[in-house]
Amino acid sequence: MPKTFYVTTPIYYVNDLPHLGHAYTTVAADVLARFKRLKGLQVFFLTGTDEHGLKVEKAARERKQDPQALADEVVARFKRLWDRLNISYTDFIRTTEPRHTAAAQLLISTVRDKGDIYLGDYQDWYCTPCETFLTETNLVNGNCPDCSRPVEKLKEKSYFFRLSKYQDRLREHIEANPGFIQPESRRREVLNFISQGLRDLSISRASFSWGIPVPWDESHVIYVWFDALANYLTGVGFAQDDSRFNEFWPASVHIIGKDILRFHAIYWPSFLLSAGIALPRKIAAHGWWTVEGKKMSKSLGNVVDPEQLADKYGVDALRYFLLREVPFGQDGDFSHKAMMNRVNSDLANDLGNLCHRVIAMVERYFQGTLPQPQADQERDQRLMDAWQQSLTEFEREMEELNFSLALTSMWRFVSACNKYLEEEAPWSLAQKDPQGARLPTVLYHACEAVRLIALSLSPFMPESTAKIWKQLGIREEPACTSLDEARRWGGLKPGIHVKKGPAIFPRYEE
């Protein structure tokens, strides 16, 4: 079993401000990183910003700004949002940093030394917003097939990467490793693209200067995608720290949006094959978010600001919603009604109510001191068995990045706990037999169930689960323990003092 885990987000382009799509990818990576830490792995979690290219140069010119100043301004917004959303990244990489320049130049020089780069004439259509070269057949009604915006004809000298040389090796790798591209629909999409034939790729530009110079010809800058993809190497020490690089590379998973699948699943592995560097183990592409059935766009005025959502509903509620509402890999639709329903139904009614009433009953019937359980009965054992089943399913789905299904398995146990309380009716036991053995046993098991639920959910909702543990009288936070603790029922020590606080998941009223 590997002892390290390396997860990345894409690096986000600084010609735009952070939006819901950025938050979705980054929260997913953060949840996975936190889960792997709970599993005892040494995790390296990389995110950052892509700051070069014609788009940034043009945007800065329009704003009468230096490109670096524009990048600095937008980077601050990204970092502020990640702090707000409790993103536990290990490193934040910027492509304007000297360490990245060194890594990108080493990578392109290594590829050149393999004979895979040559100088040629480039003439084709170019989409500036997507930083993508396109053939005539790629265009849709004369526009970019991805963003539907106009393209321009370019003709200039360019260095080319022999992408066609790696067509067969790449296809063989994808076919031999079914988990390399996830989900299966994206894997088929990539194989279909390869089957149409790969053309050599232009990897430099001479018509603008905002980029990393080609090391052997400084009249050219490195094509932004070659530059950007190299960040995954830079982050773990490529060209800087061999011991760290050898410890964490290859990446365990690149989490990306489906719109940049081709760059990550075709160009990137081909660059690595050429350079003799191991390929990442997995590329996981998620879907897009619409807003009430419509694509997010500035012109429609429906771009969702994740910071405003966090202010309105709470950070953990937003994190939960993003990964519960839509199966990872599929497209999703955001609406305030859907968000409100999740907050009120799943969090306030199911989990929040369970925590509140269990702790309240310990306060009421045992003055806040967790009682010692007595002899277990069949219902207690059924509750423990239900936990083991939910935990097994939860871990299995998390390993496959099926976040929504993992949460479903945990909510199945939340329902089992609420059913257990209804059947045992501790409020009735307190009236009929307040000194009997059954009441302390039921409330002990209910508190233990709440502890274990919070531990498992801590990657999704770190602040809220820490509050639950605090109300249970546990001094440390769930993130400071191990998922091994969740496999052992009975870890909650009788005699500790519980104390309910404000509602952890308040209901949201329109």
Salt bridges, closest charged atoms under 4 A:
ASP16 OD1 - LYS298 NZ 3.57
ASP30 OD2 - ARG34 NE 2.85
ASP30 OD2 - ARG319 NH2 2.70
GLU51 OE2 - ARG94 NE 2.61
GLU57 OE1 - ARG61 NH2 3.45
ASP72 OD1 - ARG94 NH2 2.52
GLU73 OE2 - ARG63 NH2 2.62
ASP91 OD2 - ARG99 NH1 2.79
GLU97 OE1 - ARG99 NE 3.16
ASP116 OD1 - LYS165 NZ 2.71
ASP121 OD1 - LYS157 NZ 3.17
ASP124 OD2 - ARG199 NH2 3.23
ASP146 OD2 - ARG262 NH2 4.00
GLU156 OE2 - ARG205 NE 2.75
ASP168 OD1 - ARG171 NH1 3.20
GLU184 OE2 - ARG187 NH1 3.37
GLU184 OE2 - ARG188 NH1 3.82
GLU189 OE1 - ARG186 NH1 2.81
ASP217 OD2 - HIS220 NE2 3.91
ASP227 OD2 - HIS52 ND1 2.68
ASP227 OD1 - HIS100 NE2 2.66
GLU307 OE1 - ARG80 NH2 3.30
ASP311 OD1 - ARG84 NH2 2.56
GLU325 OE1 - ARG342 NE 2.75
ASP331 OD1 - LYS258 NZ 3.02
ASP346 OD2 - ARG324 NH1 3.06
ASP346 OD2 - ARG342 NH1 2.82
GLU363 OE1 - LYS500 NZ 3.06
ASP376 OD1 - HIS445 NE2 2.69
GLU378 OE2 - ARG382 NH1 3.23
ASP380 OD2 - ARG438 NH1 2.76
GLU393 OE1 - ARG412 NH1 2.52
GLU395 OE1 - LYS39 NZ 2.91
GLU395 OE1 - ARG487 NH2 2.69
GLU399 OE1 - LYS36 NZ 2.53
GLU399 OE2 - LYS39 NZ 3.51
GLU422 OE2 - ARG357 NH1 2.94
GLU423 OE1 - ARG379 NE 3.66
GLU424 OE2 - ARG379 NH1 3.52
GLU424 OE2 - ARG438 NH2 2.91
GLU448 OE1 - ARG451 NE 2.75
ASP484 OD1 - ARG487 NH1 2.38
GLU485 OE2 - ARG488 NH2 3.01
GLU509 OE2 - ARG507 NE 3.43
